[in-house]
Amino acid sequence: MNKREGASFLFTITREIQKSFISPVILFTHNDFAKSIFSAYKNLRQALLDKAPAEKIAEIISSFHLKWLDDVLEIEQFNSKIKETPRDVILKAIDYTIECSRRRYSDLNQYIDKSKTTMSDEESQLMQSDLTLARDMQDVVINALLEKQQFISSQADETDYHVRIQDEVEELLHWLDVLNDNLGTEFCKVLNFKVPLATNDLTKTLKQIIDEVAADPRPEAQKVAELIHVKGRALTSAIRISSVNELEVTKIIEKIKGLEARINRLKGQHSSALMALKHKTLFLEERLESLENIKTAMKNLGKEPSELNANEKNTRIFNHLLPHRDRCRLVEKLIHLWNSAIVDHDHESIISILSVADFKETFSDEKGIFTVDKYGRKIYTGVKEGILYQLNENDILVPLKDDEKHVYFYDSCGRYYINDARERIYKDHDGASEYMLSKCGYLIKVQEVKDGIEYYYDWLGRYYINDEGRYIYCDENSTEEFEHDGLGNLVKIHTETFHYESCPTQPMTMEENIYLKQMVGEALKKCIAEVVLHQPRDPVTYLADRLIKYSDNIKAHEKHLQDERERFEQSQLIHVSKESSVNCSYADYETIDDNFMTYEHETDPSLTSY
């Protein structure tokens, strides 16, 4: 690596340190994992500038592989003790993470300042822009960490708290995998690998292999030959279609080189055409960049989304989901490959492409002889030839039963495969129900096959997908079927067609409406009219006061009527009693007069004659 390449590599280091600020992870173990990544970049750049021997570069690469192995194990040990860890330890870990973020940016800034002497003015300005972006990303991460700290400190439910911490630990492990993946990828870009070129030792060329496959009468060979033929035609068409753009790119590059040569000649002459040539150069460079962008976009448009996701998954190198034993095997294999590619092995030679592809290293333990496949599994060879075995959750050898769709592994919960979302799906045997491990440690059923129908499970229950692509929910021992209405409700599906009669012409009034109209209709009408008339600032309070006042008036009016009624009844009673006494007196008087008349009538006649 020369000085110009070293200056260019500084942009790579800055970009990768920026990626460490993408996720607001929490450093639970008080260990800044990004610091070791930063040190690996610096050590590699210095080693390449100093023309260090290949053994030293291999040692740098081996150290960061082993560091990843130790870091994942350290985080897993912390994860196993989450329930015993006090909450103050988690909150202090967030403070430590914020401090590490600030220190990481400060170290990056100091390192770039020391290395700016090898940069041009334009490169320095671009680097300053990258550092400003890194500082802004650091501020965003710190704010997110402070929000996490406040949320965790206020978490009341212990179960939710432990689930949240486990999610944060998983995010930290994923972040660590991505940083190490990027580190390995960047190392591949800048290192010159020592590949032994011994063409005389190759037993067959690629053309000979293709011819032999095409001449093989077996169906498998013919299928491979047809695939090679189709791919060859597609590649030829792609080359023919892109030839026009490639030609334009070539011509533009030639013109740019010619203009740059003319600019260099005119610099010493102070010519007026110098600025025009610079503008033309800039235009051609922009056109070249546009063509490259179009070319990249056309390539991406030709790919399916699944292919793009698959390429993204294929770039994954480090995977914390593997068991510790498989992770050790992965790191050991990676270090061996790096050493083979970097350190010179003149005594080795490639015998045959096919023989190297078919070569598998064998090992042995107390269970027998085994090999390690590309998925990191131990594959044992049984007594019967052609039967392969693997260890199950009870450490017992069971036959290997991979299918076309899935590759199966074993852990303490049983047999599982990894789906496209990088989740473990547990399936005991072919045709068995599928389960997923919840955050609380329980196996939750997610799929089953019954009577040839695949049933799935979600938060609404058990369902299957019919021919129209609709989700039909049904219980296990019931014939009733339901469908989601899109509002969180399950609506029953009826087999018979319902016929509805037209509504009657007269309006349908409920008893509640009649009751409200009779009892409170008049009060609401008058009080709402007063609200509209006066339009107070608080219409609700005013309406409530008017209703209360209306109620008080009604009660006062009823009380007044009751009092009037009682007074009227009392006056009537008094008047009746007076009339009765008068009538009684008159009756007595009439009686005396009658007696008197009777007395006069009965006078002795002798007295009258006198």
C-alpha positions as CSV (number, residue, x, y, z in Angstrom):
1,M,0.0,0.0,0.0
2,N,1.4,3.4,-1.0
3,K,0.6,6.7,0.6
4,R,-2.2,7.5,-1.8
5,E,-3.9,4.2,-1.1
6,G,-3.3,4.8,2.6
7,A,-5.0,8.1,2.4
8,S,-7.9,6.5,0.6
9,F,-8.1,3.8,3.2
10,L,-8.7,6.5,5.8
11,F,-12.1,7.1,4.3
12,T,-12.9,3.4,4.7
13,I,-12.0,3.6,8.3
14,T,-14.2,6.6,8.9
15,R,-17.1,5.0,7.1
16,E,-16.8,1.8,9.1
17,I,-16.6,3.8,12.4
18,Q,-19.7,5.7,11.3
19,K,-21.5,2.3,11.0
20,S,-20.8,1.7,14.7
21,F,-23.1,4.7,15.5
22,I,-26.0,3.3,13.5
23,S,-27.5,1.2,16.3
24,P,-27.9,2.5,19.9
25,V,-26.6,-0.7,21.5
26,I,-25.8,-1.0,25.2
27,L,-22.3,-2.3,26.2
28,F,-23.5,-4.4,29.1
29,T,-20.1,-5.9,29.8
30,H,-18.3,-2.5,30.0
31,N,-16.3,-3.5,27.0
32,D,-16.1,-1.2,24.0
33,F,-16.2,-3.8,21.2
34,A,-15.9,-1.1,18.5
35,K,-12.6,0.0,19.9
36,S,-11.0,-3.3,19.0
37,I,-12.5,-3.0,15.5
38,F,-11.0,0.5,15.1
39,S,-7.6,-0.8,16.4
40,A,-7.7,-3.7,13.8
41,Y,-8.2,-1.1,11.0
42,K,-5.4,1.1,12.2
43,N,-3.0,-1.9,12.6
44,L,-3.8,-3.2,9.2
45,R,-3.2,0.2,7.5
46,Q,0.1,0.7,9.4
47,A,1.3,-2.8,8.5
48,L,0.5,-2.3,4.8
49,L,2.2,1.1,4.7
50,D,5.3,-0.4,6.4
51,K,5.3,-3.4,4.0
52,A,5.1,-5.7,7.0
53,P,5.6,-9.5,6.4
54,A,2.6,-11.6,5.7
55,E,2.9,-13.4,9.0
56,K,2.2,-10.1,10.9
57,I,-0.9,-9.4,8.7
58,A,-2.1,-12.9,9.3
59,E,-1.7,-12.3,13.1
60,I,-3.8,-9.2,12.9
61,I,-6.5,-11.1,11.1
62,S,-6.4,-14.0,13.5
63,S,-6.6,-11.7,16.5
64,F,-9.9,-10.0,15.5
65,H,-11.4,-13.4,14.7
66,L,-10.5,-14.7,18.2
67,K,-11.7,-11.4,19.7
68,W,-15.1,-11.9,18.1
69,L,-15.3,-15.4,19.6
70,D,-14.4,-14.1,23.1
71,D,-16.8,-11.2,22.9
72,V,-19.8,-13.3,21.9
73,L,-19.0,-15.7,24.8
74,E,-18.7,-12.8,27.2
75,I,-22.1,-11.4,26.1
76,E,-23.8,-14.8,26.4
77,Q,-22.4,-15.3,29.9
78,F,-23.9,-11.9,30.9
79,N,-27.2,-12.9,29.2
80,S,-27.4,-16.0,31.4
81,K,-27.3,-13.8,34.5
82,I,-29.8,-11.1,33.5
83,K,-32.4,-12.0,36.2
84,E,-29.7,-11.8,38.9
85,T,-28.3,-8.5,37.6
86,P,-29.5,-5.3,39.4
87,R,-31.1,-2.6,37.4
88,D,-28.4,-0.1,38.5
89,V,-25.8,-2.2,36.7
90,I,-27.8,-1.8,33.4
91,L,-28.2,1.9,33.9
92,K,-24.4,2.3,34.6
93,A,-23.7,0.3,31.4
94,I,-25.7,2.9,29.4
95,D,-23.6,5.7,31.0
96,Y,-20.5,3.7,30.0
97,T,-21.8,3.3,26.5
98,I,-22.3,7.0,26.1
99,E,-18.8,7.7,27.3
100,C,-17.4,5.1,24.9
101,S,-19.3,6.7,22.0
102,R,-17.8,10.1,22.7
103,R,-14.3,8.7,23.2
104,R,-14.6,6.7,20.0
105,Y,-15.4,9.8,18.0
106,S,-12.6,11.7,19.7
107,D,-10.1,9.0,18.9
108,L,-11.2,8.9,15.3
109,N,-10.8,12.7,15.0
110,Q,-7.3,12.6,16.5
111,Y,-6.2,9.8,14.3
112,I,-7.5,11.5,11.1
113,D,-5.8,14.8,12.1
114,K,-2.4,13.0,12.5
115,S,-2.9,11.4,9.0
116,K,-4.1,14.4,7.1
117,T,-0.6,15.2,5.9
118,T,-0.9,12.7,3.1
119,M,-4.2,14.1,1.9
120,S,-4.9,16.8,-0.7
121,D,-7.0,19.8,0.1
122,E,-10.1,18.3,-1.6
123,E,-9.7,15.1,0.3
124,S,-9.3,17.0,3.5
125,Q,-12.6,18.7,2.9
126,L,-14.4,15.5,2.1
127,M,-12.9,13.9,5.2
128,Q,-14.1,16.8,7.3
129,S,-17.6,16.2,5.9
130,D,-17.4,12.6,6.9
131,L,-16.3,13.5,10.4
132,T,-19.2,15.9,10.7
133,L,-21.6,13.2,9.7
134,A,-20.0,10.8,12.3
135,R,-20.5,13.5,15.0
136,D,-24.1,14.0,14.1
137,M,-24.7,10.2,14.2
138,Q,-23.0,10.1,17.5
139,D,-25.4,12.7,18.9
140,V,-28.4,10.8,17.6
141,V,-27.1,7.6,19.3
142,I,-26.5,9.4,22.6
143,N,-30.0,10.8,22.6
144,A,-31.4,7.3,21.8
145,L,-29.4,5.8,24.7
146,L,-30.7,8.5,27.1
147,E,-34.2,7.6,26.1
148,K,-33.5,3.9,26.7
149,Q,-32.1,4.7,30.1
150,Q,-35.2,6.7,31.1
151,F,-37.5,3.9,29.8
152,I,-35.6,1.1,31.6
153,S,-35.4,3.0,34.9
154,S,-39.2,3.5,34.7
155,Q,-40.1,0.0,33.8
156,A,-42.4,-1.4,36.5
157,D,-43.2,-4.9,35.3
158,E,-40.3,-7.3,35.9
159,T,-41.2,-9.6,33.0
160,D,-41.3,-6.8,30.5
161,Y,-38.1,-5.4,31.9
162,H,-36.2,-8.8,31.4
163,V,-37.7,-9.2,27.9
164,R,-36.5,-5.7,27.0
165,I,-33.0,-6.4,28.3
166,Q,-32.9,-9.7,26.3
167,D,-33.9,-7.8,23.2
168,E,-31.1,-5.3,23.8
169,V,-28.6,-8.1,24.2
170,E,-29.7,-9.7,20.9
171,E,-29.3,-6.3,19.2
172,L,-25.8,-6.0,20.7
173,L,-24.8,-9.4,19.3
174,H,-26.2,-8.6,15.9
175,W,-24.3,-5.3,15.9
176,L,-21.1,-7.1,16.8
177,D,-21.6,-9.6,13.9
178,V,-22.2,-6.8,11.4
179,L,-19.0,-4.9,12.5
180,N,-16.9,-8.0,12.1
181,D,-18.5,-8.9,8.8
182,N,-17.6,-5.4,7.5
183,L,-14.1,-5.7,8.9
184,G,-13.5,-9.0,7.1
185,T,-15.0,-7.7,3.8
186,E,-12.8,-4.6,3.9
187,F,-9.7,-6.7,4.6
188,C,-10.5,-8.8,1.5
189,K,-10.6,-5.6,-0.6
190,V,-7.2,-4.3,0.4
191,L,-5.1,-7.5,0.7
192,N,-3.3,-9.2,-2.1
193,F,-3.8,-12.9,-1.8
194,K,-1.2,-15.4,-2.7
195,V,-3.0,-18.0,-4.8
196,P,-0.7,-20.7,-6.2
197,L,-0.9,-20.7,-10.0
198,A,0.2,-24.1,-11.2
199,T,-1.7,-24.6,-14.4
200,N,0.4,-27.6,-15.3
201,D,-0.8,-29.4,-12.2
202,L,-4.4,-29.0,-13.1
203,T,-5.7,-32.2,-14.6
204,K,-8.6,-30.7,-16.5
205,T,-9.5,-27.3,-17.8
206,L,-12.9,-25.8,-17.4
207,K,-13.8,-26.4,-21.0
208,Q,-12.9,-30.0,-20.7
209,I,-15.1,-30.4,-17.7
210,I,-18.0,-28.8,-19.5
211,D,-17.5,-31.0,-22.5
212,E,-17.5,-34.1,-20.3
213,V,-20.6,-33.1,-18.5
214,A,-22.4,-32.4,-21.9
215,A,-21.3,-35.9,-23.1
216,D,-22.6,-37.7,-20.0
217,P,-26.0,-39.4,-20.8
218,R,-27.3,-39.2,-17.2
219,P,-30.3,-36.9,-16.7
220,E,-28.5,-35.0,-14.0
221,A,-25.5,-34.2,-16.2
222,Q,-27.8,-33.2,-19.1
223,K,-29.7,-30.8,-16.7
224,V,-26.4,-29.2,-15.7
225,A,-25.3,-28.9,-19.3
226,E,-28.6,-27.2,-20.2
227,L,-28.2,-24.8,-17.3
228,I,-24.7,-23.9,-18.4
229,H,-26.0,-23.3,-22.0
230,V,-28.8,-21.0,-20.8
231,K,-26.5,-19.1,-18.5
232,G,-24.0,-18.7,-21.4
233,R,-26.6,-17.3,-23.7
234,A,-27.9,-14.9,-21.1
235,L,-24.3,-13.7,-20.5
236,T,-23.7,-13.2,-24.2
237,S,-26.9,-11.1,-24.5
238,A,-26.0,-9.0,-21.5
239,I,-22.5,-8.3,-23.0
240,R,-24.1,-7.4,-26.4
241,I,-26.7,-5.1,-24.8
242,S,-24.2,-3.3,-22.7
243,S,-21.6,-2.9,-25.4
244,V,-23.0,0.5,-26.5
245,N,-22.7,1.9,-23.0
246,E,-19.3,0.3,-22.5
247,L,-18.1,2.0,-25.7
248,E,-19.5,5.3,-24.6
249,V,-17.7,4.9,-21.2
250,T,-14.5,4.1,-23.0
251,K,-14.7,7.1,-25.2
252,I,-15.5,9.4,-22.3
253,I,-12.5,8.1,-20.3
254,E,-10.3,8.8,-23.3
255,K,-11.6,12.3,-23.6
256,I,-11.1,13.0,-19.9
257,K,-7.5,11.9,-20.1
258,G,-6.9,14.0,-23.2
259,L,-8.5,17.1,-21.5
260,E,-6.5,16.5,-18.4
261,A,-3.3,16.4,-20.5
262,R,-4.2,19.7,-22.2
263,I,-5.1,21.3,-18.8
264,N,-1.7,20.4,-17.5
265,R,0.0,21.9,-20.5
266,L,-2.0,25.1,-20.3
267,K,-1.5,25.6,-16.6
268,G,1.9,27.2,-17.1
269,Q,0.6,29.4,-20.0
270,H,-2.2,31.1,-18.1
271,S,-4.6,30.6,-21.0
272,S,-8.2,31.7,-21.1
273,A,-9.3,28.3,-22.4
274,L,-8.1,26.7,-19.1
275,M,-11.4,27.3,-17.3
276,A,-13.5,26.1,-20.2
277,L,-11.5,22.8,-20.4
278,K,-12.1,22.3,-16.6
279,H,-15.8,22.8,-17.0
280,K,-15.9,20.3,-19.9
281,T,-13.9,17.8,-17.8
282,L,-16.4,18.2,-15.0
283,F,-19.3,17.6,-17.4
284,L,-17.7,14.4,-18.8
285,E,-17.0,13.1,-15.3
286,E,-20.6,13.7,-14.3
287,R,-21.7,11.9,-17.5
288,L,-19.4,9.0,-16.6
289,E,-20.8,8.8,-13.1
290,S,-24.4,8.9,-14.5
291,L,-23.6,5.9,-16.8
292,E,-22.1,4.0,-14.0
293,N,-25.3,4.6,-11.9
294,I,-27.5,3.5,-14.8
295,K,-25.4,0.4,-15.2
296,T,-25.7,-0.4,-11.5
297,A,-29.5,0.3,-11.5
298,M,-30.0,-2.0,-14.6
299,K,-28.2,-4.8,-12.8
300,N,-30.4,-4.4,-9.7
301,L,-33.6,-4.2,-11.8
302,G,-32.8,-7.5,-13.4
303,K,-32.7,-9.2,-10.0
304,E,-35.6,-10.5,-8.0
305,P,-36.0,-9.1,-4.4
306,S,-35.4,-12.6,-3.1
307,E,-32.1,-12.7,-4.9
308,L,-31.1,-9.3,-3.4
309,N,-31.9,-10.6,0.1
310,A,-30.0,-13.8,-0.6
311,N,-26.9,-11.9,-1.7
312,E,-27.2,-9.8,1.5
313,K,-27.4,-13.0,3.6
314,N,-24.5,-14.6,1.7
315,T,-22.2,-11.7,2.9
316,R,-22.7,-12.8,6.5
317,I,-19.5,-14.3,7.9
318,F,-19.9,-14.2,11.6
319,N,-23.1,-15.6,13.2
320,H,-23.6,-15.5,16.9
321,L,-26.7,-17.8,16.6
322,L,-24.3,-20.8,16.1
323,P,-23.5,-22.8,19.3
324,H,-20.2,-22.1,20.9
325,R,-18.6,-25.3,19.6
326,D,-19.6,-24.5,16.0
327,R,-18.4,-20.9,16.4
328,C,-15.0,-22.2,17.4
329,R,-15.0,-24.5,14.4
330,L,-16.0,-21.5,12.1
331,V,-13.2,-19.3,13.5
332,E,-10.7,-22.0,13.2
333,K,-11.6,-22.6,9.5
334,L,-11.6,-18.9,8.7
335,I,-8.2,-18.4,10.2
336,H,-6.9,-21.4,8.3
337,L,-8.3,-19.9,5.0
338,W,-6.8,-16.5,5.7
339,N,-3.4,-18.0,6.4
340,S,-3.5,-20.0,3.2
341,A,-4.4,-16.9,1.2
342,I,-1.9,-14.6,2.8
343,V,1.1,-16.6,3.8
344,D,3.2,-18.0,0.9
345,H,3.0,-21.8,0.6
346,D,5.3,-22.7,-2.2
347,H,5.5,-26.3,-1.3
348,E,1.7,-26.8,-1.9
349,S,0.0,-27.2,-5.2
350,I,-3.5,-27.6,-6.5
351,I,-3.9,-31.1,-7.9
352,S,-7.4,-30.8,-9.3
353,I,-10.3,-28.5,-9.1
354,L,-12.7,-31.4,-8.7
355,S,-10.6,-33.3,-6.1
356,V,-10.2,-30.1,-4.0
357,A,-13.9,-29.5,-4.1
358,D,-14.7,-33.0,-3.0
359,F,-12.0,-33.0,-0.3
360,K,-13.4,-33.2,3.3
361,E,-11.3,-33.1,6.4
362,T,-12.2,-36.0,8.8
363,F,-12.0,-36.0,12.6
364,S,-12.8,-38.5,15.3
365,D,-14.2,-38.4,18.9
366,E,-15.9,-40.8,21.3
367,K,-19.0,-40.9,19.0
368,G,-17.0,-41.9,15.9
369,I,-15.6,-40.4,12.7
370,F,-17.1,-37.2,11.5
371,T,-16.7,-34.3,9.1
372,V,-17.8,-30.7,9.4
373,D,-20.2,-29.6,6.7
374,K,-20.6,-26.0,5.4
375,Y,-23.2,-25.3,8.0
376,G,-20.8,-26.1,10.9
377,R,-22.5,-29.4,11.8
378,K,-20.8,-32.6,12.8
379,I,-21.8,-35.3,10.3
380,Y,-21.0,-38.8,11.4
381,T,-20.6,-41.8,9.1
382,G,-22.5,-44.9,10.2
383,V,-21.7,-48.5,9.9
384,K,-23.9,-48.8,6.9
385,E,-22.5,-47.0,3.9
386,G,-24.5,-44.0,2.7
387,I,-26.2,-43.3,6.0
388,L,-25.2,-40.1,7.8
389,Y,-25.8,-39.2,11.4
390,Q,-25.8,-36.1,13.6
391,L,-26.1,-35.5,17.4
392,N,-29.5,-34.6,18.7
393,E,-30.5,-32.7,21.9
394,N,-29.7,-35.7,24.0
395,D,-26.2,-36.1,22.5
396,I,-27.4,-39.3,20.7
397,L,-26.6,-40.1,17.1
398,V,-29.7,-39.9,14.9
399,P,-30.0,-40.2,11.1
400,L,-29.5,-37.0,9.1
401,K,-32.8,-36.0,7.6
402,D,-32.4,-32.8,5.7
403,D,-34.9,-32.1,2.9
404,E,-35.0,-29.8,-0.1
405,K,-36.4,-26.9,1.8
406,H,-34.6,-27.0,5.2
407,V,-31.3,-27.9,6.9
408,Y,-31.9,-29.1,10.4
409,F,-29.9,-28.5,13.5
410,Y,-30.2,-29.5,17.2
411,D,-30.1,-27.6,20.4
412,S,-31.4,-28.2,24.0
413,C,-35.0,-27.7,22.8
414,G,-34.9,-30.2,19.9
415,R,-34.6,-30.2,16.1
416,Y,-34.9,-26.9,14.3
417,Y,-34.2,-25.1,11.0
418,I,-33.6,-21.4,10.4
419,N,-36.1,-19.6,8.2
420,D,-35.6,-16.6,6.0
421,A,-36.1,-14.2,8.9
422,R,-33.1,-15.9,10.8
423,E,-35.5,-17.4,13.3
424,R,-35.3,-20.9,14.8
425,I,-38.4,-23.0,13.8
426,Y,-38.6,-26.3,15.8
427,K,-39.9,-29.4,14.1
428,D,-39.6,-32.8,15.7
429,H,-40.1,-34.9,12.5
430,D,-41.5,-34.7,9.0
431,G,-45.2,-33.8,9.2
432,A,-44.9,-32.6,12.8
433,S,-46.2,-29.3,14.0
434,E,-43.8,-26.3,14.0
435,Y,-43.0,-24.3,17.0
436,M,-41.1,-21.1,17.8
437,L,-39.3,-20.2,21.1
438,S,-40.9,-17.2,22.7
439,K,-39.0,-14.6,24.7
440,C,-40.3,-16.1,27.9
441,G,-38.7,-19.5,27.1
442,Y,-41.9,-21.3,25.9
443,L,-42.4,-23.1,22.7
444,I,-45.4,-21.6,20.8
445,K,-47.0,-23.5,17.9
446,V,-46.8,-21.6,14.6
447,Q,-47.7,-24.3,12.0
448,E,-49.2,-27.8,11.8
449,V,-50.4,-30.1,9.0
450,K,-53.8,-31.9,9.4
451,D,-55.6,-33.8,6.7
452,G,-53.3,-32.4,4.2
453,I,-54.0,-28.8,5.1
454,E,-51.3,-26.5,6.6
455,Y,-52.6,-24.5,9.6
456,Y,-50.8,-21.5,11.0
457,Y,-51.1,-19.6,14.2
458,D,-51.1,-15.9,15.0
459,W,-52.5,-13.6,17.7
460,L,-56.1,-14.2,16.4
461,G,-55.8,-18.0,16.5
462,R,-55.5,-20.9,14.1
463,Y,-56.0,-20.3,10.4
464,Y,-55.3,-21.7,6.9
465,I,-55.0,-20.0,3.5
466,N,-57.6,-21.0,1.0
467,D,-57.3,-21.1,-2.8
468,E,-58.2,-17.4,-3.0
469,G,-55.4,-16.4,-0.6
470,R,-57.8,-15.5,2.2
471,Y,-57.0,-16.3,5.8
472,I,-59.7,-18.6,7.2
473,Y,-59.7,-19.0,11.0
474,C,-61.2,-22.1,12.6
475,D,-60.9,-24.0,15.9
476,E,-59.4,-27.5,16.0
477,N,-62.6,-29.3,16.8
478,S,-65.2,-27.0,15.2
479,T,-66.7,-26.7,11.8
480,E,-67.4,-22.9,12.1
481,E,-65.1,-20.7,10.1
482,F,-64.3,-17.0,10.6
483,E,-62.5,-14.3,8.7
484,H,-60.7,-11.1,9.9
485,D,-62.6,-8.0,9.1
486,G,-59.6,-5.8,9.2
487,L,-60.6,-4.1,12.4
488,G,-59.3,-6.8,14.8
489,N,-62.6,-8.8,14.8
490,L,-63.3,-12.3,13.6
491,V,-66.5,-12.4,11.5
492,K,-68.3,-15.8,11.1
493,I,-68.5,-17.1,7.5
494,H,-72.0,-18.5,6.7
495,T,-72.5,-21.2,4.0
496,E,-76.0,-20.1,3.2
497,T,-76.9,-16.9,1.4
498,F,-78.9,-14.4,3.5
499,H,-81.8,-12.5,2.0
500,Y,-82.8,-9.2,3.6
501,E,-86.2,-7.5,3.3
502,S,-86.5,-3.9,2.5
503,C,-86.9,-1.5,5.4
504,P,-90.5,-0.3,6.2
505,T,-91.6,3.1,4.9
506,Q,-92.4,4.3,8.4
507,P,-89.3,5.4,10.4
508,M,-88.2,2.8,13.0
509,T,-88.0,4.5,16.4
510,M,-86.6,2.8,19.4
511,E,-88.1,3.0,22.9
512,E,-85.0,4.7,24.1
513,N,-85.5,7.6,21.7
514,I,-89.1,7.9,22.8
515,Y,-88.0,8.0,26.4
516,L,-85.4,10.6,25.8
517,K,-87.7,12.8,23.8
518,Q,-90.4,12.7,26.5
519,M,-88.3,13.0,29.5
520,V,-85.4,15.3,28.6
521,G,-86.3,16.6,25.1
522,E,-87.9,19.8,26.3
523,A,-85.1,20.6,28.7
524,L,-82.4,20.0,26.1
525,K,-84.2,22.1,23.6
526,K,-84.5,25.1,25.8
527,C,-81.0,24.9,27.3
528,I,-79.3,24.3,24.0
529,A,-81.2,27.3,22.6
530,E,-79.8,29.5,25.5
531,V,-76.3,28.2,24.7
532,V,-76.7,29.2,21.1
533,L,-78.2,32.6,22.1
534,H,-75.5,33.6,24.6
535,Q,-72.5,31.6,23.1
536,P,-70.4,31.4,26.3
537,R,-66.7,30.7,26.4
538,D,-67.3,27.3,28.0
539,P,-70.5,26.0,26.4
540,V,-70.3,22.6,28.1
541,T,-70.2,24.1,31.6
542,Y,-72.9,26.7,30.7
543,L,-75.1,23.9,29.3
544,A,-74.7,21.9,32.5
545,D,-75.5,24.9,34.7
546,R,-78.6,25.7,32.6
547,L,-79.8,22.1,32.9
548,I,-79.3,22.2,36.7
549,K,-81.1,25.5,36.9
550,Y,-83.9,24.1,34.7
551,S,-84.2,21.1,37.0
552,D,-84.3,23.4,40.0
553,N,-87.0,25.5,38.4
554,I,-89.1,22.4,37.6
555,K,-88.8,21.2,41.2
556,A,-89.7,24.7,42.5
557,H,-92.6,25.0,40.1
558,E,-93.9,21.6,41.2
559,K,-93.5,22.5,44.9
560,H,-95.4,25.7,44.3
561,L,-98.2,23.9,42.6
562,Q,-98.3,21.4,45.5
563,D,-98.5,24.2,48.0
564,E,-101.3,25.9,46.0
565,R,-103.1,22.7,45.9
566,E,-102.8,22.1,49.6
567,R,-104.0,25.7,50.3
568,F,-106.9,25.3,48.0
569,E,-107.9,22.0,49.7
570,Q,-107.5,23.6,53.1
571,S,-109.7,26.7,52.2
572,Q,-112.3,24.4,50.8
573,L,-112.3,22.4,54.0
574,I,-112.8,25.6,56.1
575,H,-115.6,26.8,53.9
576,V,-117.4,23.5,54.1
577,S,-117.2,23.5,57.9
578,K,-118.6,27.0,58.1
579,E,-121.6,26.2,55.9
580,S,-122.2,23.1,58.1
581,S,-122.3,25.1,61.3
582,V,-124.7,27.7,59.8
583,N,-127.0,25.0,58.6
584,C,-127.1,23.4,62.0
585,S,-128.1,26.7,63.7
586,Y,-130.9,27.3,61.3
587,A,-132.2,23.9,61.8
588,D,-132.4,24.4,65.6
589,Y,-134.2,27.7,65.1
590,E,-136.8,26.1,62.9
591,T,-137.4,23.4,65.5
592,I,-138.1,26.0,68.3
593,D,-140.6,27.8,66.1
594,D,-142.4,24.6,65.3
595,N,-142.6,23.7,68.9
596,F,-143.9,27.2,69.6
597,M,-146.5,26.9,66.9
598,T,-147.4,23.6,68.3
599,Y,-147.6,25.1,71.8
600,E,-149.9,27.9,70.6
601,H,-152.0,25.5,68.8
602,E,-152.5,23.5,71.9
603,T,-153.7,26.4,74.2
604,D,-156.7,25.7,76.3
605,P,-159.8,27.0,74.6
606,S,-161.2,28.3,77.9
607,L,-158.3,30.7,78.0
608,T,-158.9,32.0,74.6
609,S,-162.6,32.5,75.3
610,Y,-161.8,34.7,78.2
